[in-house]
Amino acid sequence: MPDKHPQSIDAVQEMLQGADYVADRSLATVLFLALKMGRPLFLEGEAGVGKTEIAKVLAEQLDRPLIRLQCYEGLDVSSAVYEWDYARQMIEIRLAEATETADKDRLSSDIFSEKFLIKRPLLKALESNVSGAPVLLIDELDRTDEPFEAFLLEVLSDFQVTIPEFGTIKAKEPPIVIITSNRTREIHDALKRRCLYHWVNYPDAEREKEIIARKLPDIDKRLSEQIVLFIQALRQDPNLFKLPGVAETLDWSSALKELDIISLDPDVINDTLGVLLKYQDDISKIQGSEAAEIIQKINTELGTK
């Protein structure tokens, strides 16, 4: 199968932009290297900055299946890698006993064969596919318990899984692996060493305006500038519990567009802050005089341009 991977950093940026994902050059560079070197890419950053979207864009642009492992506390091998179909195995044993043809060695081999193996996301990602190796998204790894990381080491270093009763299953073509973390806890160095690393930061004002323009091309240009400057101002506030990410920027922009708003004012901001901020203490802090002061500064800045 011909290599469909982009062959330069510029080509990676063009590929991402083709899916309306606006990436800076540092992200395009590490993504290019991950594809070229066949290494997993570990992405950290605040929630809502576009880490998960990168895997979706890669799958779409490279025409690969996307396999997503959504992490959570208590995730284990049976949910993430594989488990045996115990009900079917028991039926097989009962049938063999009923016909009195049970050969213990043969039966043991039969019931631990592939037809009784339930493949979970990590094992599915090692399978061959007509369209090429899949994109494996291990999303929000920091939500899992620390011992789960040990299960990933063999997958990330050798792209294989060892099943004691069955043997080792190795990928013919390694999947493209994207791992994300919101950094609610530190990930072990042993796992990070197997990956290339990138911190996905909040975009600067110009890049955020471009993101809005690509995702919502019909939005009023002045409103878009006000939105971006307002959100950029919020991100400078050290007292907010949760800063708005790009996802919230797009949600707020869409909401304002649905309301036919063409310019921000304190009343509009107060009425719609629940789209942008998700904690009542943050909303209470910004509502009223704080919002009015920010928008006044923004309008003064835009008026001088």
C-alpha positions in Angstrom: 0.0 0.0 0.0 1.4 3.4 -0.9 2.5 5.7 1.9 -0.2 8.3 2.3 1.5 10.1 5.1 2.4 13.8 4.4 6.1 14.1 3.4 6.9 17.4 4.9 5.9 19.7 7.8 4.2 22.1 5.4 2.2 19.1 4.1 1.1 18.2 7.6 -0.1 21.8 8.1 -2.0 21.7 4.8 -3.5 18.4 5.8 -4.7 19.7 9.1 -6.0 22.9 7.5 -7.9 20.8 5.0 -10.0 19.6 7.9 -10.2 23.1 9.3 -7.8 22.4 12.1 -5.5 25.4 12.6 -2.2 24.2 14.0 1.0 26.1 14.8 4.3 24.9 13.2 5.6 23.2 16.4 2.5 20.9 16.5 2.8 20.2 12.8 6.5 19.3 13.3 6.0 16.8 16.1 3.1 15.3 14.3 5.2 14.9 11.1 7.9 13.2 13.2 5.5 10.9 14.9 4.2 9.7 11.5 7.6 9.5 9.9 9.2 7.6 12.9 6.2 5.4 13.7 6.2 6.7 17.3 3.2 7.3 19.5 2.4 11.0 20.1 1.6 12.0 23.7 -0.4 15.3 23.8 -0.9 17.2 27.0 -2.8 20.4 27.6 -5.9 21.9 29.2 -9.3 20.5 28.4 -10.8 21.9 25.2 -7.6 22.9 23.3 -8.1 20.4 20.5 -6.0 17.3 21.5 -8.7 14.7 20.7 -9.6 16.5 17.5 -6.1 15.8 16.1 -6.7 12.0 16.1 -10.1 12.5 14.4 -8.5 14.7 11.7 -5.7 12.2 11.1 -8.2 9.4 10.6 -10.3 11.5 8.3 -7.4 12.9 6.2 -5.5 9.6 6.0 -8.6 7.6 5.4 -7.9 5.3 8.3 -10.4 3.8 10.8 -10.4 5.6 14.2 -10.3 3.3 17.3 -10.9 5.3 20.5 -10.2 4.1 24.0 -11.9 6.5 26.3 -10.1 6.2 29.7 -11.7 6.3 33.1 -11.0 5.4 36.7 -11.0 1.6 37.0 -10.2 0.8 33.4 -8.6 -2.6 33.2 -7.3 -5.2 30.6 -10.7 -6.8 30.1 -12.2 -3.5 29.0 -9.2 -2.1 27.1 -7.4 -5.0 25.6 -9.3 -8.4 25.6 -11.3 -10.8 27.5 -12.5 -14.4 26.9 -16.2 -15.1 26.1 -16.7 -17.2 29.2 -20.4 -18.0 28.4 -19.5 -19.4 25.0 -16.6 -21.3 26.4 -18.9 -23.0 29.0 -21.4 -24.0 26.3 -18.5 -25.5 24.3 -17.4 -27.5 27.4 -20.9 -28.7 28.2 -21.4 -29.8 24.6 -18.2 -31.7 24.6 -19.1 -33.4 27.9 -22.6 -34.3 26.6 -21.2 -36.0 23.5 -18.5 -37.7 25.6 -15.9 -36.7 23.0 -14.0 -34.3 25.3 -10.3 -34.5 24.8 -8.9 -32.4 27.6 -5.9 -31.1 25.7 -7.8 -30.5 22.5 -10.7 -28.9 24.4 -8.3 -26.6 26.2 -6.8 -25.5 22.9 -10.2 -25.0 21.3 -11.8 -22.9 24.0 -8.8 -20.6 24.1 -8.9 -20.0 20.3 -9.6 -16.8 18.5 -13.3 -17.4 18.0 -13.7 -17.1 21.8 -11.6 -14.0 22.1 -13.4 -10.7 22.6 -11.2 -7.9 21.2 -11.3 -4.6 22.9 -9.9 -1.3 21.4 -6.2 -1.9 22.0 -6.3 -5.4 20.5 -8.5 -4.2 17.6 -5.9 -1.5 16.8 -3.3 -4.3 16.1 -5.4 -5.9 13.4 -4.7 -5.5 9.7 -7.1 -3.3 7.8 -7.6 -2.9 4.0 -7.3 0.9 4.3 -4.1 0.7 6.4 -3.3 0.7 10.1 -5.9 2.5 12.2 -5.5 5.6 14.2 -5.6 4.6 17.9 -6.8 7.3 20.2 -6.1 6.7 23.9 -8.1 9.6 25.3 -7.6 11.2 28.7 -5.0 8.7 30.0 -4.7 10.7 33.2 -8.2 9.6 34.2 -7.1 6.0 34.6 -5.4 4.4 37.6 -1.6 4.4 37.5 -1.3 0.5 37.2 -3.1 0.7 33.9 -0.2 2.5 32.3 1.9 -0.8 32.7 -0.6 -2.5 30.4 0.3 0.0 27.7 4.0 -0.4 27.7 4.2 -3.5 25.6 1.6 -2.0 23.1 3.5 1.3 22.8 7.0 -0.1 22.5 6.5 -3.3 20.4 2.9 -2.8 19.1 1.9 -6.2 20.4 -0.2 -7.8 23.1 0.7 -11.0 25.0 -2.3 -13.2 26.0 -1.1 -16.0 28.4 -3.6 -18.6 27.1 -3.2 -17.7 23.4 0.2 -16.2 22.7 1.5 -12.9 21.4 -0.4 -10.9 18.8 1.7 -8.4 16.9 0.6 -5.7 14.5 1.8 -6.2 10.9 1.6 -2.5 10.5 1.8 -0.4 13.7 -1.2 1.8 14.3 -0.9 5.6 14.5 -1.2 6.2 18.2 -2.4 9.5 19.8 -2.5 9.7 23.6 -4.1 12.7 25.3 -3.9 13.9 28.9 -5.4 16.9 30.7 -2.7 16.6 33.3 -4.9 16.0 36.3 -2.1 13.7 37.4 1.5 13.0 36.1 2.0 10.1 33.7 4.9 7.8 34.4 8.2 8.4 32.7 8.3 4.8 31.4 5.3 5.5 29.2 6.4 9.0 28.1 9.8 7.6 27.0 8.0 5.5 24.4 6.3 8.6 22.9 7.0 11.9 21.3 5.6 14.7 23.4 3.9 18.0 22.7 2.1 20.5 25.0 -1.0 21.8 23.2 -1.4 25.4 24.4 -4.3 27.8 24.1 -4.1 29.6 20.7 -3.0 33.2 20.4 -5.6 35.8 19.2 -4.7 35.5 15.5 -4.9 31.8 15.4 -8.2 31.7 17.4 -9.7 34.2 15.0 -8.7 31.9 12.1 -10.3 28.9 13.9 -13.6 30.8 14.3 -13.4 31.9 10.6 -12.9 28.3 9.4 -15.5 26.7 11.7 -18.1 29.6 11.4 -17.4 31.4 8.2 -20.7 33.4 8.3 -20.0 35.0 11.7 -19.7 38.8 11.8 -16.0 39.8 11.7 -16.2 42.4 14.4 -18.1 40.0 16.7 -15.5 37.4 16.1 -12.8 39.9 17.1 -14.7 40.8 20.2 -15.2 37.2 21.2 -11.5 36.4 20.8 -10.3 39.4 22.7 -12.8 38.8 25.5 -11.7 35.1 25.8 -8.0 36.0 25.6 -8.6 38.5 28.5 -10.3 35.8 30.6 -7.3 33.5 30.1 -5.1 36.1 31.7 -7.2 36.0 34.9 -5.4 33.8 37.5 -8.5 33.6 39.7 -10.7 31.7 37.3 -11.1 28.0 38.2 -11.4 26.8 34.6 -10.2 28.9 31.7 -12.2 28.6 28.5 -10.7 26.4 25.8 -11.1 26.5 22.0 -14.2 24.2 22.3 -15.9 26.9 24.5 -14.8 29.6 22.1 -16.6 27.8 19.3 -19.7 27.0 21.5 -20.0 30.7 22.5 -19.5 31.9 19.0 -22.2 29.5 17.7 -24.6 30.5 20.5 -24.1 34.2 19.8 -24.7 33.6 16.1 -27.9 31.7 16.8 -29.1 34.7 18.8 -28.3 37.0 15.9 -25.9 39.0 18.0 -23.6 41.3 16.0 -21.8 43.0 18.8 -21.0 42.2 22.4 -22.3 44.3 25.3 -22.4 43.6 29.0 -26.0 42.3 28.9 -25.3 39.8 26.2 -22.2 38.6 28.0 -24.1 38.2 31.3 -26.9 36.3 29.6 -24.6 33.8 27.8 -21.7 33.3 30.2 -23.0 29.8 31.0 -22.0 28.7 27.5 -18.4 29.9 28.0 -17.8 29.3 31.7 -18.8 26.1 33.5 -18.4 27.0 37.1 -20.7 29.3 39.0 -17.9 30.9 40.9 -16.3 31.9 37.7 -19.6 33.2 36.2 -20.3 35.2 39.3 -16.8 36.8 39.2 -17.1 37.9 35.6 -20.8 38.9 35.5 -21.6 42.6 35.9 -18.8 45.1 36.4 -16.0 42.8 35.4 -17.6 41.9 32.0 -18.4 45.6 31.4 -14.9 46.6 32.1 -13.4 44.0 29.8 -15.8 44.8 26.9 -15.1 48.5 27.3 -11.4 48.0 26.9 -12.0 45.7 23.9 -14.2 48.3 22.1 -11.7 51.0 22.8 -8.9 48.8 21.4 -11.0 48.0 18.3 -12.0 51.6 17.8 -8.4 52.7 17.6 -7.6 50.2 14.8 
